[in-house]
Amino acid sequence: MRPAIGLGIASLLIIGGGLGLYALHRENQALHAEVERLSYLVAERPIELATFMATYEHFLGKLYRAGQAQNWDLAAFYHHELEETAEQLEKLGLSDDGVPVSAMMRPNLIEPLETVEKAIAQKNSEAFYTALSGVVTRCNGCHAAAGKPYLRFSLPTAQAAPQQNFQP
C-alpha cells in the first residue's frame, strides 16, 4: 500500500507541477503581449523632452512662490515633485540630438536640489533663494552644454513665477 500512496503523491506533484508550469507559460504569453503593446505605444508616441522641461519650469515656479510665501510644507511638496520628475527622466536613458540628457539630470538638477531641500527644512528664506538660484544657473549651464544656450531662465525679484528670458 505504501508504494501506491507514494506513487499517488508523486503523480499529484507531477500534475500540479505541470499545471503550475502551464500557468507560468500563460502569464509569460500575456506579459509578452503587453510588452509588444507598450513598445508600439512608445514607438508611436516618443518621449518628448520639451514636455519634461515644461513640467520642470511649472514645478520650479510653484516651488519659488511657495518659498516666497514661506509656506515650507508646500515648498517641500513642489520640491519633491520637481525631484521626482527629474529622477524619472534620469531613468529613461534619453538622449536628444546626441546629448545624453538623462545622464545630465543628476549633476545639473537632482544634486543641486539637495541644497534647496536643506533650505526648506531649515525654513531659511535667504538660503532657499540662493539655492534655487543655483538650480537655475545649473539648468542654464546644462542648456548651454547641450547646444541650446538660448534656453535661459531666471528667478524674478518680484512675486511672479520664474520665467524664460526671451531676449536674444
N, C-alpha and C positions, 0 to 999 in steps of 0.2 A: 504494500500500500504506500509505503513511503516513497519509492521511486515514482509512483504515479502522481503523488502530490507534488514532488519536486519538478516533474515534467510539466504538470499543470501550471505551476508557478512560473516556470521558465517560459512556457507558451504565452502566458499573460504578459510577462515582461517583454517578450519579443513583439507581441501585438501592440502593447502600449507604447513601446519604443517606436514602432513603425508609424503609429498614429501621431506620435509626437513629431517625428521627422516630417510627416506629411503636413502637419500644421505649420511647422517652420518653413517648409517649401512654399506653402500658400502665402505666408506672411512675407517671405522673400520676394515672391512674384508681385505682391501688392506694393512693396517698397520700391521695386524696380519701376513699376508703372508710375508711381508718384515722382520718382527722380526724373523720368522722361517728361512728365507733365511740367515739373518745375524747370527743367532745362529749357523747355520750349518757351516758358514764360520769360526766363532770363534772356533768351535769345531775342525774343520779340520786344522786350522792354529792358534794354540795357540800363545799368546803373548810371544815373546822370549825376556827375559831380556837382553841378550847379545846384541841384536840389539839396544836397548836404550843406553846401556853403550858405544857401539861403536860410536853412534851419539854424546854422551857427549864428548867423547875423541876427536872426529873430531872438534866439535864446540869449545872446550877448546883450541885446538891447533890454530885454526884460531883467536880466541879471544886473545890469547897470542901474536901471531905475529902482530895483528893489534895494540895492546898496545905497543909492542916493537917499532913499526914504528911511534908511536904517531898519528895514524890515528883514532882519537877518535870517529868519526862517524861510521867507520867500526867496531870498538870495541863495540860500543853501539849496532850495528846490531847483532853481534855474541853473545853478552851478552843476548840480547832478545831471540835469537834462543835457546840458552842453557837453559835459564829460562823457556821458553815455553815448551820445551821438558820435563823438569823435572816436570812441572805442569801437563802435560798430563799423565805421569807415576803416579803421585800422585793421580790423579782422577780415575785411573783404579782399585785401591784397590788390587794390585798384591802382592802376597806372593810367595817366591821362596824357596823351601826346608824348609818351615816353618818360613822363615824370612819375616817379614812384610815390604817388600821393599818400597811400596808406602808410607807407614807411615813414612819411614825414609828420604823421599825426602825433606820435608820442613826444618827440623833442620840441615840436613847434606849437602844440596846443595842450596835450594831456599833461605833460610835466609843468608847463607854466601855470596851468590851472590849479596846481597844488598850492601855490603861493596865494592864490585867490581864496582857496578853501581855508587856509590858515587865517587869513584876514577876516573872513566871515566868522570863523569860530571865535576869534578874539573880539569880534564886533568893533573892529577898528576901521573907521571910515577912510582915514588917510592911507593906511596900508592897503585897503581894498582898492581904492582908486589907483594907487601906484601899481599894484599887482595886475589889475585889469588893463591898465595902460601898457604894461609889459606884454600881456597876452596879445593885444592889438599890434604892438610892434613886431612880435614874433609872427603873427598872421601876415603882416605886410612883408616881412622878410621872406617868408615862405612863398608868397605870391611872386616876389622878385626872383627868387631862386628857381621857381617853376616857369620863368619866362613871361610872367604876366605882371610886370611892375605897375601897370596902370590900374590894377585892382588894389586900391588903398582905402583903408578905413581909419577912422579916428573916433575917440570918445569926445563928446561935446562938453562944453563948460557949463551949459545950462541943463535944464531938466529934460531936454529932448533925448531921444534914443541915439545910440551910436549909429553913425551913418557913413555911407560910402562918400568918398571925396571924388567929385566928378570933374574937378579942374584938371586940365592936361598937364 
